[in-house]
Amino acid sequence: MPYTPDKPKLAESSDELRARIPGWGADLDPADRPSVPKEQFDPNLSGAHWEFPERQPEKWPRERSIEHRFLTPVFGTSCPPKGLSGVIRRYSYRRFSEGRAAHWLLLLAADRVDAVESTLGSFVTRRPDNPLTETGVRSELTRHGLSSRLRGNRVDRVHHLIDPVLVAAPWVLAGGAAYLLLRRALGGRHR
């Protein structure tokens, strides 16, 4: 027994285990193992039919770390870099090593730029982003959001005051900028 001065019991022998547990040790004899004919150890036998794997074709120039001579044989193609965020990503890979903070900070900045590009791109679609429902602001008003913030034991209480600023400020600033641009464009035409 642990944490006591008593000596622990010795492990049971194979014969004792076989007597107590039906079927214990059924695979001890290699002749009874179903995988024995397949078990082989040959250091030269890897199962691969190639020395170097066939390379995936590049449909566009891929970003690649400057530490590597060439791109890996297989790579992702689901999100090709596009727009200003793609330019930032390519610059980060072309200029900085992966061991430098600048490389990763530029990639983080590219993610933020991509989020803004996607939001702006949604305005030219038939179904633009809806910040009230997609950010959860509406549920704060209809699903007891304020009372759950004030009562209870929520972990995120520390940043309750900054949340509206982080969520609403970009939309308010963008709306104000659009209003000023529209006012200037229309004001110049009426004169």
C-alpha positions in Angstrom: 0.0 0.0 0.0 1.5 3.4 -0.9 2.4 6.0 1.8 2.6 3.4 4.5 5.6 1.7 6.1 4.3 -1.7 4.9 6.3 -3.5 2.3 4.5 -3.6 -1.1 3.3 -7.0 -2.4 5.5 -8.6 -5.0 4.2 -8.7 -8.5 2.4 -11.9 -9.4 4.3 -14.5 -11.5 3.1 -15.4 -15.0 1.7 -18.7 -13.7 -0.3 -17.0 -11.0 -1.7 -14.5 -13.5 -2.6 -17.2 -15.9 -4.4 -19.1 -13.2 -6.3 -16.0 -12.0 -7.1 -14.3 -15.4 -8.6 -16.5 -18.2 -6.6 -16.0 -21.4 -3.7 -14.0 -19.8 -0.5 -14.6 -21.7 -2.2 -15.9 -24.8 0.4 -14.1 -27.0 3.5 -15.2 -25.0 4.2 -18.0 -27.5 5.3 -16.4 -30.8 3.7 -19.3 -32.7 0.2 -18.2 -31.3 0.6 -14.5 -32.3 -1.3 -13.5 -35.5 1.3 -10.9 -36.4 4.4 -13.0 -36.1 4.7 -13.9 -39.8 4.4 -10.2 -40.6 6.9 -9.0 -38.0 10.2 -8.3 -39.7 13.0 -6.0 -38.9 15.0 -4.9 -41.9 16.6 -1.5 -41.6 16.5 -1.2 -45.4 12.8 -2.0 -45.6 10.8 1.2 -45.1 7.9 0.4 -47.3 8.5 3.4 -49.4 8.8 3.0 -53.2 10.9 6.1 -53.6 14.1 7.7 -52.5 12.6 11.2 -52.3 8.8 11.6 -52.5 7.2 13.0 -55.6 6.9 16.7 -55.4 3.5 18.5 -55.4 3.4 21.0 -58.2 3.4 24.7 -57.3 0.5 26.6 -58.9 1.9 29.9 -57.6 5.2 30.8 -55.9 4.9 29.6 -52.3 6.3 31.3 -49.2 9.2 29.3 -47.9 11.5 29.9 -44.9 15.0 31.2 -45.8 16.4 28.4 -43.7 15.2 25.7 -46.1 16.6 25.1 -49.6 13.3 24.0 -51.1 9.7 23.6 -50.2 8.5 20.5 -48.6 7.2 17.8 -51.0 3.6 18.3 -49.8 2.1 21.6 -48.7 -1.2 23.3 -48.1 -3.0 25.1 -50.9 -6.3 26.0 -49.2 -5.5 29.6 -48.4 -3.2 31.2 -51.0 -1.9 34.6 -49.9 -3.8 37.5 -51.4 -4.0 41.2 -51.2 -2.0 43.3 -48.8 -1.8 40.5 -46.3 -0.2 38.3 -48.9 2.4 40.9 -49.6 3.2 41.2 -45.9 3.5 37.4 -45.6 5.8 37.1 -48.6 8.0 39.9 -47.3 8.2 38.2 -43.9 9.3 34.9 -45.4 11.7 36.5 -47.9 13.4 38.8 -45.5 13.5 37.3 -42.0 14.5 33.9 -40.5 11.9 31.9 -38.6 14.0 32.5 -35.5 13.4 36.2 -35.6 10.6 37.9 -33.8 10.1 40.2 -36.8 9.1 37.2 -38.9 6.3 36.2 -36.6 5.2 39.8 -35.8 4.8 40.4 -39.5 2.8 37.2 -39.9 0.5 38.4 -37.0 0.1 41.7 -38.6 -0.8 40.0 -41.9 -3.5 38.0 -40.1 -5.0 41.3 -38.8 -4.8 42.9 -42.2 -6.5 39.8 -43.7 -9.3 40.1 -41.2 -9.9 43.7 -42.2 -9.6 42.8 -45.9 -12.2 40.1 -45.4 -14.6 42.4 -43.6 -14.3 45.1 -46.3 -14.7 42.4 -48.9 -17.9 41.3 -47.3 -19.5 44.7 -48.0 -19.4 44.0 -51.8 -21.2 40.7 -51.4 -25.0 40.1 -51.2 -24.7 39.2 -47.5 -22.2 41.5 -45.7 -21.0 40.8 -42.2 -23.4 41.7 -39.4 -21.4 42.9 -36.5 -24.4 42.9 -34.1 -25.1 39.2 -34.4 -21.7 37.9 -35.2 -19.9 39.5 -32.3 -22.5 38.6 -29.7 -23.6 42.1 -28.9 -27.2 41.3 -29.6 -27.2 38.3 -27.2 -25.8 40.6 -24.5 -29.0 42.6 -24.7 -31.5 39.7 -25.2 -30.0 36.8 -23.2 -29.3 38.3 -19.8 -25.8 39.4 -20.8 -25.6 42.2 -18.3 -26.9 40.3 -15.3 -24.5 37.4 -16.1 -21.6 39.9 -16.2 -22.5 41.4 -12.9 -23.4 38.3 -11.0 -21.7 35.0 -10.8 -18.1 33.8 -11.0 -17.1 34.5 -14.6 -13.4 34.4 -15.5 -13.6 37.2 -18.0 -14.8 39.9 -15.5 -11.4 41.6 -15.7 -11.9 42.8 -19.3 -15.6 43.6 -19.3 -15.1 47.3 -19.6 -12.7 47.0 -22.6 -14.9 44.5 -24.5 -17.3 47.1 -26.0 -14.4 49.3 -27.1 -12.5 46.4 -28.8 -15.7 45.1 -30.5 -17.5 48.3 -31.4 -14.8 50.9 -31.8 -13.5 49.6 -35.2 -17.1 49.6 -36.6 -17.9 53.1 -35.2 -14.6 54.5 -36.6 -15.2 52.8 -40.0 -18.8 54.2 -40.0 -17.6 57.7 -39.1 -14.9 57.6 -41.8 -17.5 56.4 -44.4 -19.9 59.2 -43.3 -17.2 61.8 -43.7 -16.1 60.5 -47.1 -19.6 60.4 -48.3 -20.3 63.9 -47.0 -17.2 65.3 -48.6 -18.1 63.6 -51.9 -21.7 64.8 -51.9 -20.8 68.2 -50.5 -18.3 68.8 -53.4 -21.0 68.0 -56.0 -23.6 70.4 -54.6 -21.4 73.5 -54.8 
